[in-house]
Amino acid sequence: MFQALVGTDLLAPVAVTLTGPCFRRETRYGPGRLRAFTMRELVFVTDEEGVAGARNAAAAASKRLARTLGLDARLQEAGDPFFAEATRAKRLLQRLLRLKLELVAPLASVPMALASFNLHQDFFGSRLGIAVGNSVAWSGCAAWGVERWRLALEERWGNRPEGWPEAVRRVLRLRD
């Protein structure tokens, strides 16, 4: 997505959503920590204030949705090695700047992130020459792990959606 914006000066904010497979290589796997999973992502590119507002709105809406679905979810600050080495100082700076929030809920009795909400700051804008109104663009994203949401719902309500509460089924638009 960012490659399509290289060297551009945007006249208006850009928001793009996509769904696709993600793969990870980690030392441990288990319920909710899969080698491959599906991620729904929303990427936004605008100015600093707009990106922070979009990220925070997505996080708040996701928390409300989780609570509506009966999930005991909370937002918490987190770290991500994506932008820099995982040194102690960089991890601390990431948390102080609140660059990454996660929506966490119990999954297999372990707190697990169902979604993450990230501020990239001007990381992509400055490196790729993306501007908004002649100023370096800021970007951010929100991403939801599809399988994790399903696992959290199954843990809360059972693995048969037809037995889930009507209110939950209605919000999810599930039919018999």
C-alpha positions as CSV (number, residue, x, y, z in Angstrom):
1,M,0.0,0.0,0.0
2,F,2.7,2.5,0.9
3,Q,4.5,1.8,-2.4
4,A,1.6,3.2,-4.3
5,L,2.0,6.5,-2.4
6,V,5.8,6.9,-2.9
7,G,6.6,10.6,-3.7
8,T,3.1,11.9,-3.4
9,D,1.6,14.9,-1.7
10,L,-1.9,13.8,-0.6
11,L,-4.7,16.3,-0.8
12,A,-6.8,14.4,1.7
13,P,-6.3,11.7,4.3
14,V,-6.1,8.1,3.0
15,A,-7.6,5.0,4.6
16,V,-7.2,1.6,3.1
17,T,-8.4,-1.7,4.5
18,L,-7.3,-5.2,3.5
19,T,-7.6,-8.8,4.7
20,G,-4.9,-11.4,4.1
21,P,-2.8,-14.2,5.5
22,C,0.0,-13.5,7.9
23,F,2.8,-15.8,8.8
24,R,5.1,-15.8,11.9
25,R,8.2,-17.5,13.0
26,E,8.3,-17.8,16.8
27,T,9.7,-20.1,19.4
28,R,6.3,-21.2,20.7
29,Y,2.9,-21.9,19.2
30,G,-0.4,-22.9,20.7
31,P,-4.0,-21.8,20.9
32,G,-4.1,-18.3,19.5
33,R,-0.4,-18.3,18.5
34,L,-0.6,-19.8,15.1
35,R,2.1,-20.0,12.4
36,A,-0.4,-18.6,9.9
37,F,-3.5,-16.5,10.6
38,T,-5.9,-14.1,8.9
39,M,-5.5,-10.4,9.7
40,R,-8.0,-7.6,8.8
41,E,-6.1,-4.4,8.7
42,L,-6.9,-0.7,8.4
43,V,-4.1,1.7,7.4
44,F,-4.5,5.4,7.6
45,V,-2.2,8.1,6.3
46,T,-2.6,11.8,7.2
47,D,-1.1,14.3,9.6
48,E,-0.1,13.6,13.2
49,E,-3.3,14.6,14.8
50,G,-5.5,12.7,12.3
51,V,-3.5,9.5,12.6
52,A,-3.7,9.6,16.4
53,G,-7.4,10.2,16.3
54,A,-8.1,7.4,13.8
55,R,-6.0,4.9,15.8
56,N,-7.6,5.9,19.1
57,A,-11.1,5.7,17.6
58,A,-10.4,2.3,16.2
59,A,-9.1,1.1,19.5
60,A,-12.1,2.4,21.4
61,A,-14.6,1.0,18.9
62,S,-13.0,-2.4,19.1
63,K,-13.1,-2.4,22.8
64,R,-16.8,-1.5,22.7
65,L,-17.4,-4.3,20.2
66,A,-15.6,-6.9,22.4
67,R,-17.6,-5.9,25.4
68,T,-20.8,-6.0,23.4
69,L,-19.9,-9.6,22.4
70,G,-19.4,-10.5,26.1
71,L,-15.6,-10.6,26.0
72,D,-13.6,-9.4,29.0
73,A,-11.3,-7.2,26.9
74,R,-9.0,-4.3,27.9
75,L,-6.7,-2.0,26.1
76,Q,-3.1,-2.0,27.1
77,E,0.2,-0.5,26.0
78,A,2.5,-2.8,24.2
79,G,5.8,-2.9,22.3
80,D,6.6,-4.0,18.8
81,P,10.1,-4.7,17.4
82,F,9.0,-3.7,13.9
83,F,10.5,-0.2,13.8
84,A,13.6,-0.7,15.8
85,E,15.8,-3.2,17.6
86,A,14.2,-4.5,20.8
87,T,16.7,-2.6,23.0
88,R,15.5,-1.7,26.5
89,A,15.6,2.1,25.7
90,K,13.7,1.7,22.5
91,R,11.0,-0.5,24.1
92,L,10.6,2.1,26.9
93,L,10.4,5.0,24.3
94,Q,7.8,3.0,22.4
95,R,5.6,2.6,25.5
96,L,6.1,6.2,26.6
97,L,5.0,7.5,23.2
98,R,2.1,5.0,23.3
99,L,2.9,3.8,19.8
100,K,1.2,0.4,20.2
101,L,-2.0,-0.5,22.0
102,E,-3.4,-4.0,22.1
103,L,-6.9,-5.2,22.8
104,V,-6.3,-8.1,25.1
105,A,-8.8,-10.8,26.2
106,P,-8.5,-14.2,27.8
107,L,-7.8,-17.0,25.3
108,A,-7.2,-20.5,26.6
109,S,-7.0,-18.8,30.0
110,V,-4.1,-16.7,28.8
111,P,-4.3,-12.9,28.0
112,M,-4.0,-12.7,24.3
113,A,-4.1,-9.7,21.9
114,L,-7.2,-9.8,19.7
115,A,-6.2,-6.6,17.9
116,S,-3.4,-4.0,17.8
117,F,-3.5,-0.3,17.1
118,N,-0.2,1.3,16.0
119,L,1.2,4.7,15.3
120,H,4.0,4.6,12.8
121,Q,4.7,8.3,13.2
122,D,6.5,9.6,10.1
123,F,8.4,6.3,9.6
124,F,6.9,5.6,6.1
125,G,6.2,9.2,5.2
126,S,9.8,10.4,5.6
127,R,11.4,7.3,4.1
128,L,9.0,7.1,1.1
129,G,8.5,10.8,0.4
130,I,4.8,10.8,1.3
131,A,3.4,14.2,2.3
132,V,0.1,15.7,3.3
133,G,-0.3,19.3,2.4
134,N,3.5,19.8,2.0
135,S,4.3,18.2,5.4
136,V,5.7,14.7,6.0
137,A,2.8,12.3,6.3
138,W,2.2,10.3,9.4
139,S,0.6,6.8,9.3
140,G,-0.9,4.2,11.6
141,C,-2.8,1.0,11.5
142,A,-5.3,-1.1,13.3
143,A,-5.3,-4.9,12.8
144,W,-7.6,-7.6,14.0
145,G,-6.6,-11.3,14.3
146,V,-9.7,-13.1,12.8
147,E,-9.0,-16.5,14.3
148,R,-8.2,-15.0,17.7
149,W,-11.6,-13.3,17.8
150,R,-13.3,-16.6,16.9
151,L,-11.3,-18.5,19.5
152,A,-12.2,-15.9,22.2
153,L,-15.9,-16.1,21.3
154,E,-15.8,-19.9,21.4
155,E,-14.1,-19.8,24.8
156,R,-16.7,-17.4,26.1
157,W,-19.9,-18.9,24.5
158,G,-18.9,-22.4,23.3
159,N,-18.0,-23.7,19.8
160,R,-21.5,-23.8,18.4
161,P,-22.6,-20.3,17.3
162,E,-26.2,-21.3,17.1
163,G,-26.1,-21.6,20.9
164,W,-24.6,-18.1,21.5
165,P,-26.8,-15.4,23.0
166,E,-29.2,-13.8,20.5
167,A,-27.7,-10.3,21.1
168,V,-24.2,-11.7,20.2
169,R,-25.5,-13.4,17.1
170,R,-27.4,-10.3,16.1
171,V,-24.2,-8.1,16.3
172,L,-22.3,-10.7,14.3
173,R,-25.1,-11.1,11.9
174,L,-25.2,-14.8,12.3
175,R,-28.1,-16.8,11.0
176,D,-29.3,-20.3,11.9
